[in-house]
């Protein structure tokens, strides 16, 4: 059973996230020859002030 975990900074439109989840599941099923029903996708959203690249927080702009 493929399990895909995605971490995103909060702020994206819900429909875009749903579309991404669907595409990830379909792609995993197709490329891994796994039944679509066996694919799990979990999206974790984090606050912009809890995500950094180096020492620059996403909330810094």
PyMOL Python script that loads the backbone (N, CA, C, O; Angstrom):
from pymol import cmd

cmd.read_pdbstr("""\
ATOM      1  N   UNK A   1       0.839  -1.165   0.000  1.00  0.00           N
ATOM      2  CA  UNK A   1       0.000   0.000   0.000  1.00  0.00           C
ATOM      3  C   UNK A   1       0.892   1.239   0.000  1.00  0.00           C
ATOM      4  O   UNK A   1       1.563   1.507   0.996  1.00  0.00           O
ATOM      5  N   UNK A   2       0.913   2.001  -1.099  1.00  0.00           N
ATOM      6  CA  UNK A   2       1.688   3.238  -1.133  1.00  0.00           C
ATOM      7  C   UNK A   2       1.072   4.285  -0.203  1.00  0.00           C
ATOM      8  O   UNK A   2      -0.143   4.483  -0.187  1.00  0.00           O
ATOM      9  N   UNK A   3       1.924   4.942   0.559  1.00  0.00           N
ATOM     10  CA  UNK A   3       1.496   6.042   1.426  1.00  0.00           C
ATOM     11  C   UNK A   3       2.328   7.252   1.047  1.00  0.00           C
ATOM     12  O   UNK A   3       3.558   7.216   1.089  1.00  0.00           O
ATOM     13  N   UNK A   4       1.645   8.322   0.677  1.00  0.00           N
ATOM     14  CA  UNK A   4       2.302   9.563   0.263  1.00  0.00           C
ATOM     15  C   UNK A   4       1.968  10.640   1.276  1.00  0.00           C
ATOM     16  O   UNK A   4       0.798  10.883   1.575  1.00  0.00           O
ATOM     17  N   UNK A   5       3.006  11.290   1.807  1.00  0.00           N
ATOM     18  CA  UNK A   5       2.796  12.383   2.747  1.00  0.00           C
ATOM     19  C   UNK A   5       3.314  13.669   2.121  1.00  0.00           C
ATOM     20  O   UNK A   5       4.441  13.726   1.629  1.00  0.00           O
ATOM     21  N   UNK A   6       2.480  14.696   2.145  1.00  0.00           N
ATOM     22  CA  UNK A   6       2.816  15.989   1.558  1.00  0.00           C
ATOM     23  C   UNK A   6       2.711  17.041   2.651  1.00  0.00           C
ATOM     24  O   UNK A   6       1.718  17.094   3.377  1.00  0.00           O
ATOM     25  N   UNK A   7       3.726  17.871   2.766  1.00  0.00           N
ATOM     26  CA  UNK A   7       3.676  18.983   3.711  1.00  0.00           C
ATOM     27  C   UNK A   7       3.640  20.276   2.909  1.00  0.00           C
ATOM     28  O   UNK A   7       4.496  20.517   2.059  1.00  0.00           O
ATOM     29  N   UNK A   8       2.645  21.100   3.188  1.00  0.00           N
ATOM     30  CA  UNK A   8       2.465  22.378   2.497  1.00  0.00           C
ATOM     31  C   UNK A   8       2.383  23.504   3.515  1.00  0.00           C
ATOM     32  O   UNK A   8       1.913  23.317   4.637  1.00  0.00           O
ATOM     33  N   UNK A   9       2.845  24.666   3.106  1.00  0.00           N
ATOM     34  CA  UNK A   9       2.611  25.852   3.907  1.00  0.00           C
ATOM     35  C   UNK A   9       1.165  26.268   3.683  1.00  0.00           C
ATOM     36  O   UNK A   9       0.693  26.304   2.546  1.00  0.00           O
ATOM     37  N   UNK A  10       0.463  26.580   4.763  1.00  0.00           N
ATOM     38  CA  UNK A  10      -0.950  26.971   4.655  1.00  0.00           C
ATOM     39  C   UNK A  10      -1.110  28.161   3.726  1.00  0.00           C
ATOM     40  O   UNK A  10      -0.230  29.014   3.609  1.00  0.00           O
ATOM     41  N   UNK A  11      -2.272  28.190   3.062  1.00  0.00           N
ATOM     42  CA  UNK A  11      -2.590  29.334   2.229  1.00  0.00           C
ATOM     43  C   UNK A  11      -3.095  28.966   0.843  1.00  0.00           C
ATOM     44  O   UNK A  11      -3.539  29.837   0.094  1.00  0.00           O
ATOM     45  N   UNK A  12      -3.032  27.689   0.493  1.00  0.00           N
ATOM     46  CA  UNK A  12      -3.525  27.279  -0.820  1.00  0.00           C
ATOM     47  C   UNK A  12      -5.022  27.016  -0.777  1.00  0.00           C
ATOM     48  O   UNK A  12      -5.576  26.660   0.263  1.00  0.00           O
ATOM     49  N   UNK A  13      -5.658  27.195  -1.905  1.00  0.00           N
ATOM     50  CA  UNK A  13      -7.084  26.961  -2.064  1.00  0.00           C
ATOM     51  C   UNK A  13      -7.392  25.475  -1.861  1.00  0.00           C
ATOM     52  O   UNK A  13      -6.652  24.617  -2.343  1.00  0.00           O
ATOM     53  N   UNK A  14      -8.476  25.171  -1.154  1.00  0.00           N
ATOM     54  CA  UNK A  14      -8.851  23.776  -0.881  1.00  0.00           C
ATOM     55  C   UNK A  14      -9.015  22.953  -2.152  1.00  0.00           C
ATOM     56  O   UNK A  14      -8.617  21.789  -2.180  1.00  0.00           O
ATOM     57  N   UNK A  15      -9.580  23.520  -3.184  1.00  0.00           N
ATOM     58  CA  UNK A  15      -9.788  22.763  -4.423  1.00  0.00           C
ATOM     59  C   UNK A  15      -8.451  22.398  -5.067  1.00  0.00           C
ATOM     60  O   UNK A  15      -8.320  21.313  -5.634  1.00  0.00           O
ATOM     61  N   UNK A  16      -7.472  23.274  -4.988  1.00  0.00           N
ATOM     62  CA  UNK A  16      -6.147  22.960  -5.532  1.00  0.00           C
ATOM     63  C   UNK A  16      -5.514  21.804  -4.769  1.00  0.00           C
ATOM     64  O   UNK A  16      -4.877  20.937  -5.367  1.00  0.00           O
ATOM     65  N   UNK A  17      -5.687  21.790  -3.459  1.00  0.00           N
ATOM     66  CA  UNK A  17      -5.135  20.701  -2.653  1.00  0.00           C
ATOM     67  C   UNK A  17      -5.839  19.392  -2.993  1.00  0.00           C
ATOM     68  O   UNK A  17      -5.186  18.359  -3.143  1.00  0.00           O
ATOM     69  N   UNK A  18      -7.162  19.426  -3.116  1.00  0.00           N
ATOM     70  CA  UNK A  18      -7.904  18.212  -3.486  1.00  0.00           C
ATOM     71  C   UNK A  18      -7.453  17.689  -4.852  1.00  0.00           C
ATOM     72  O   UNK A  18      -7.288  16.483  -5.035  1.00  0.00           O
ATOM     73  N   UNK A  19      -7.257  18.595  -5.805  1.00  0.00           N
ATOM     74  CA  UNK A  19      -6.808  18.189  -7.139  1.00  0.00           C
ATOM     75  C   UNK A  19      -5.417  17.560  -7.068  1.00  0.00           C
ATOM     76  O   UNK A  19      -5.148  16.571  -7.750  1.00  0.00           O
ATOM     77  N   UNK A  20      -4.548  18.119  -6.260  1.00  0.00           N
ATOM     78  CA  UNK A  20      -3.201  17.567  -6.084  1.00  0.00           C
ATOM     79  C   UNK A  20      -3.269  16.171  -5.483  1.00  0.00           C
ATOM     80  O   UNK A  20      -2.568  15.267  -5.939  1.00  0.00           O
ATOM     81  N   UNK A  21      -4.102  15.984  -4.471  1.00  0.00           N
ATOM     82  CA  UNK A  21      -4.254  14.675  -3.833  1.00  0.00           C
ATOM     83  C   UNK A  21      -4.710  13.646  -4.861  1.00  0.00           C
ATOM     84  O   UNK A  21      -4.164  12.544  -4.923  1.00  0.00           O
ATOM     85  N   UNK A  22      -5.701  13.997  -5.661  1.00  0.00           N
ATOM     86  CA  UNK A  22      -6.201  13.066  -6.679  1.00  0.00           C
ATOM     87  C   UNK A  22      -5.114  12.695  -7.684  1.00  0.00           C
ATOM     88  O   UNK A  22      -4.944  11.524  -8.023  1.00  0.00           O
ATOM     89  N   UNK A  23      -4.380  13.704  -8.156  1.00  0.00           N
ATOM     90  CA  UNK A  23      -3.336  13.442  -9.146  1.00  0.00           C
ATOM     91  C   UNK A  23      -2.205  12.607  -8.565  1.00  0.00           C
ATOM     92  O   UNK A  23      -1.682  11.718  -9.237  1.00  0.00           O
ATOM     93  N   UNK A  24      -1.825  12.883  -7.329  1.00  0.00           N
ATOM     94  CA  UNK A  24      -0.783  12.080  -6.686  1.00  0.00           C
ATOM     95  C   UNK A  24      -1.218  10.624  -6.572  1.00  0.00           C
ATOM     96  O   UNK A  24      -0.445   9.713  -6.870  1.00  0.00           O
ATOM     97  N   UNK A  25      -2.453  10.409  -6.141  1.00  0.00           N
ATOM     98  CA  UNK A  25      -2.960   9.044  -5.998  1.00  0.00           C
ATOM     99  C   UNK A  25      -2.991   8.327  -7.340  1.00  0.00           C
ATOM    100  O   UNK A  25      -2.568   7.176  -7.444  1.00  0.00           O
ATOM    101  N   UNK A  26      -3.486   8.999  -8.355  1.00  0.00           N
ATOM    102  CA  UNK A  26      -3.561   8.383  -9.688  1.00  0.00           C
ATOM    103  C   UNK A  26      -2.175   8.070 -10.237  1.00  0.00           C
ATOM    104  O   UNK A  26      -1.956   7.006 -10.815  1.00  0.00           O
ATOM    105  N   UNK A  27      -1.245   8.998 -10.057  1.00  0.00           N
ATOM    106  CA  UNK A  27       0.114   8.795 -10.556  1.00  0.00           C
ATOM    107  C   UNK A  27       0.795   7.637  -9.834  1.00  0.00           C
ATOM    108  O   UNK A  27       1.451   6.809 -10.465  1.00  0.00           O
ATOM    109  N   UNK A  28       0.641   7.578  -8.523  1.00  0.00           N
ATOM    110  CA  UNK A  28       1.236   6.478  -7.759  1.00  0.00           C
ATOM    111  C   UNK A  28       0.645   5.141  -8.202  1.00  0.00           C
ATOM    112  O   UNK A  28       1.378   4.171  -8.398  1.00  0.00           O
ATOM    113  N   UNK A  29      -0.657   5.089  -8.357  1.00  0.00           N
ATOM    114  CA  UNK A  29      -1.298   3.842  -8.772  1.00  0.00           C
ATOM    115  C   UNK A  29      -0.787   3.399 -10.145  1.00  0.00           C
ATOM    116  O   UNK A  29      -0.479   2.225 -10.353  1.00  0.00           O
ATOM    117  N   UNK A  30      -0.701   4.338 -11.067  1.00  0.00           N
ATOM    118  CA  UNK A  30      -0.268   4.009 -12.433  1.00  0.00           C
ATOM    119  C   UNK A  30       1.200   3.603 -12.470  1.00  0.00           C
ATOM    120  O   UNK A  30       1.536   2.581 -13.068  1.00  0.00           O
ATOM    121  N   UNK A  31       2.067   4.366 -11.855  1.00  0.00           N
ATOM    122  CA  UNK A  31       3.502   4.113 -11.975  1.00  0.00           C
ATOM    123  C   UNK A  31       3.980   2.959 -11.105  1.00  0.00           C
ATOM    124  O   UNK A  31       5.007   2.350 -11.402  1.00  0.00           O
ATOM    125  N   UNK A  32       3.256   2.651 -10.040  1.00  0.00           N
ATOM    126  CA  UNK A  32       3.650   1.563  -9.146  1.00  0.00           C
ATOM    127  C   UNK A  32       2.841   0.289  -9.379  1.00  0.00           C
ATOM    128  O   UNK A  32       3.029  -0.707  -8.680  1.00  0.00           O
ATOM    129  N   UNK A  33       1.938   0.321 -10.364  1.00  0.00           N
ATOM    130  CA  UNK A  33       1.058  -0.817 -10.627  1.00  0.00           C
ATOM    131  C   UNK A  33       0.323  -1.249  -9.365  1.00  0.00           C
ATOM    132  O   UNK A  33       0.225  -2.437  -9.056  1.00  0.00           O
ATOM    133  N   UNK A  34      -0.191  -0.255  -8.642  1.00  0.00           N
ATOM    134  CA  UNK A  34      -0.929  -0.515  -7.398  1.00  0.00           C
ATOM    135  C   UNK A  34      -2.401  -0.180  -7.622  1.00  0.00           C
ATOM    136  O   UNK A  34      -2.712   0.752  -8.364  1.00  0.00           O
ATOM    137  N   UNK A  35      -3.296  -0.911  -7.004  1.00  0.00           N
ATOM    138  CA  UNK A  35      -4.710  -0.544  -7.107  1.00  0.00           C
ATOM    139  C   UNK A  35      -4.926   0.853  -6.513  1.00  0.00           C
ATOM    140  O   UNK A  35      -4.408   1.172  -5.443  1.00  0.00           O
ATOM    141  N   UNK A  36      -5.682   1.659  -7.208  1.00  0.00           N
ATOM    142  CA  UNK A  36      -5.941   3.022  -6.726  1.00  0.00           C
ATOM    143  C   UNK A  36      -6.487   3.006  -5.301  1.00  0.00           C
ATOM    144  O   UNK A  36      -6.162   3.881  -4.499  1.00  0.00           O
ATOM    145  N   UNK A  37      -7.306   2.023  -4.993  1.00  0.00           N
ATOM    146  CA  UNK A  37      -7.920   1.934  -3.672  1.00  0.00           C
ATOM    147  C   UNK A  37      -6.897   1.673  -2.561  1.00  0.00           C
ATOM    148  O   UNK A  37      -7.200   1.837  -1.379  1.00  0.00           O
ATOM    149  N   UNK A  38      -5.689   1.266  -2.950  1.00  0.00           N
ATOM    150  CA  UNK A  38      -4.664   0.991  -1.940  1.00  0.00           C
ATOM    151  C   UNK A  38      -3.766   2.189  -1.662  1.00  0.00           C
ATOM    152  O   UNK A  38      -2.957   2.154  -0.735  1.00  0.00           O
ATOM    153  N   UNK A  39      -3.898   3.241  -2.449  1.00  0.00           N
ATOM    154  CA  UNK A  39      -3.033   4.415  -2.303  1.00  0.00           C
ATOM    155  C   UNK A  39      -3.591   5.337  -1.229  1.00  0.00           C
ATOM    156  O   UNK A  39      -4.784   5.639  -1.205  1.00  0.00           O
ATOM    157  N   UNK A  40      -2.710   5.776  -0.346  1.00  0.00           N
ATOM    158  CA  UNK A  40      -3.084   6.730   0.709  1.00  0.00           C
ATOM    159  C   UNK A  40      -2.294   8.010   0.496  1.00  0.00           C
ATOM    160  O   UNK A  40      -1.084   7.969   0.273  1.00  0.00           O
ATOM    161  N   UNK A  41      -2.977   9.147   0.565  1.00  0.00           N
ATOM    162  CA  UNK A  41      -2.323  10.452   0.452  1.00  0.00           C
ATOM    163  C   UNK A  41      -2.738  11.280   1.659  1.00  0.00           C
ATOM    164  O   UNK A  41      -3.925  11.437   1.942  1.00  0.00           O
ATOM    165  N   UNK A  42      -1.751  11.802   2.358  1.00  0.00           N
ATOM    166  CA  UNK A  42      -2.024  12.644   3.526  1.00  0.00           C
ATOM    167  C   UNK A  42      -1.363  14.000   3.310  1.00  0.00           C
ATOM    168  O   UNK A  42      -0.186  14.086   2.958  1.00  0.00           O
ATOM    169  N   UNK A  43      -2.136  15.047   3.526  1.00  0.00           N
ATOM    170  CA  UNK A  43      -1.614  16.402   3.397  1.00  0.00           C
ATOM    171  C   UNK A  43      -1.543  17.014   4.787  1.00  0.00           C
ATOM    172  O   UNK A  43      -2.524  17.046   5.529  1.00  0.00           O
ATOM    173  N   UNK A  44      -0.367  17.492   5.111  1.00  0.00           N
ATOM    174  CA  UNK A  44      -0.150  18.183   6.376  1.00  0.00           C
ATOM    175  C   UNK A  44       0.145  19.641   6.040  1.00  0.00           C
ATOM    176  O   UNK A  44       1.043  19.937   5.251  1.00  0.00           O
ATOM    177  N   UNK A  45      -0.611  20.538   6.642  1.00  0.00           N
ATOM    178  CA  UNK A  45      -0.380  21.958   6.417  1.00  0.00           C
ATOM    179  C   UNK A  45       0.296  22.555   7.644  1.00  0.00           C
ATOM    180  O   UNK A  45      -0.039  22.226   8.782  1.00  0.00           O
ATOM    181  N   UNK A  46       1.243  23.430   7.390  1.00  0.00           N
ATOM    182  CA  UNK A  46       1.970  24.075   8.464  1.00  0.00           C
ATOM    183  C   UNK A  46       1.853  25.591   8.336  1.00  0.00           C
ATOM    184  O   UNK A  46       1.729  26.124   7.234  1.00  0.00           O
ATOM    185  N   UNK A  47       1.894  26.259   9.447  1.00  0.00           N
ATOM    186  CA  UNK A  47       1.813  27.725   9.452  1.00  0.00           C
ATOM    187  C   UNK A  47       3.081  28.311   8.828  1.00  0.00           C
ATOM    188  O   UNK A  47       4.163  27.743   8.978  1.00  0.00           O
ATOM    189  N   UNK A  48       2.955  29.440   8.131  1.00  0.00           N
ATOM    190  CA  UNK A  48       4.131  30.056   7.505  1.00  0.00           C
ATOM    191  C   UNK A  48       5.245  30.400   8.497  1.00  0.00           C
ATOM    192  O   UNK A  48       6.417  30.432   8.122  1.00  0.00           O
ATOM    193  N   UNK A  49       4.891  30.656   9.751  1.00  0.00           N
ATOM    194  CA  UNK A  49       5.935  30.969  10.729  1.00  0.00           C
ATOM    195  C   UNK A  49       6.517  29.717  11.381  1.00  0.00           C
ATOM    196  O   UNK A  49       7.285  29.808  12.339  1.00  0.00           O
ATOM    197  N   UNK A  50       6.146  28.548  10.856  1.00  0.00           N
ATOM    198  CA  UNK A  50       6.684  27.270  11.324  1.00  0.00           C
ATOM    199  C   UNK A  50       7.447  26.545  10.221  1.00  0.00           C
ATOM    200  O   UNK A  50       7.761  25.363  10.354  1.00  0.00           O
ATOM    201  N   UNK A  51       7.745  27.255   9.129  1.00  0.00           N
ATOM    202  CA  UNK A  51       8.456  26.668   7.994  1.00  0.00           C
ATOM    203  C   UNK A  51       9.566  27.624   7.572  1.00  0.00           C
ATOM    204  O   UNK A  51       9.327  28.818   7.390  1.00  0.00           O
ATOM    205  N   UNK A  52      10.760  27.105   7.419  1.00  0.00           N
ATOM    206  CA  UNK A  52      11.885  27.955   7.027  1.00  0.00           C
ATOM    207  C   UNK A  52      12.751  27.248   6.006  1.00  0.00           C
ATOM    208  O   UNK A  52      12.831  26.020   5.968  1.00  0.00           O
ATOM    209  N   UNK A  53      13.389  28.044   5.189  1.00  0.00           N
ATOM    210  CA  UNK A  53      14.462  27.588   4.317  1.00  0.00           C
ATOM    211  C   UNK A  53      15.697  28.294   4.844  1.00  0.00           C
ATOM    212  O   UNK A  53      15.809  29.519   4.781  1.00  0.00           O
ATOM    213  N   UNK A  54      16.610  27.509   5.360  1.00  0.00           N
ATOM    214  CA  UNK A  54      17.734  28.118   6.066  1.00  0.00           C
ATOM    215  C   UNK A  54      17.201  28.827   7.287  1.00  0.00           C
ATOM    216  O   UNK A  54      16.492  28.220   8.089  1.00  0.00           O
ATOM    217  N   UNK A  55      17.522  30.089   7.449  1.00  0.00           N
ATOM    218  CA  UNK A  55      17.024  30.833   8.598  1.00  0.00           C
ATOM    219  C   UNK A  55      15.925  31.817   8.226  1.00  0.00           C
ATOM    220  O   UNK A  55      15.565  32.684   9.022  1.00  0.00           O
ATOM    221  N   UNK A  56      15.394  31.681   7.017  1.00  0.00           N
ATOM    222  CA  UNK A  56      14.348  32.602   6.555  1.00  0.00           C
ATOM    223  C   UNK A  56      12.984  31.911   6.644  1.00  0.00           C
ATOM    224  O   UNK A  56      12.722  30.938   5.936  1.00  0.00           O
ATOM    225  N   UNK A  57      12.134  32.422   7.512  1.00  0.00           N
ATOM    226  CA  UNK A  57      10.777  31.879   7.647  1.00  0.00           C
ATOM    227  C   UNK A  57       9.936  32.264   6.438  1.00  0.00           C
ATOM    228  O   UNK A  57      10.107  33.334   5.854  1.00  0.00           O
ATOM    229  N   UNK A  58       9.029  31.371   6.078  1.00  0.00           N
ATOM    230  CA  UNK A  58       8.111  31.656   4.965  1.00  0.00           C
ATOM    231  C   UNK A  58       7.280  32.898   5.267  1.00  0.00           C
ATOM    232  O   UNK A  58       6.931  33.650   4.357  1.00  0.00           O
ATOM    233  N   UNK A  59       6.961  33.116   6.543  1.00  0.00           N
ATOM    234  CA  UNK A  59       6.164  34.276   6.934  1.00  0.00           C
ATOM    235  C   UNK A  59       6.930  35.586   6.762  1.00  0.00           C
ATOM    236  O   UNK A  59       6.327  36.659   6.803  1.00  0.00           O
ATOM    237  N   UNK A  60       8.256  35.516   6.568  1.00  0.00           N
ATOM    238  CA  UNK A  60       9.053  36.729   6.358  1.00  0.00           C
ATOM    239  C   UNK A  60       8.846  37.312   4.962  1.00  0.00           C
ATOM    240  O   UNK A  60       9.256  38.439   4.681  1.00  0.00           O
ATOM    241  N   UNK A  61       8.209  36.535   4.095  1.00  0.00           N
ATOM    242  CA  UNK A  61       7.919  37.043   2.755  1.00  0.00           C
ATOM    243  C   UNK A  61       8.873  36.700   1.694  1.00  0.00           C
ATOM    244  O   UNK A  61       8.686  37.098   0.544  1.00  0.00           O
TER     245      UNK A  61
END
""", "prot")
cmd.dss("prot")
cmd.show_as("cartoon", "prot")
cmd.util.cbc("prot")
cmd.orient("prot")
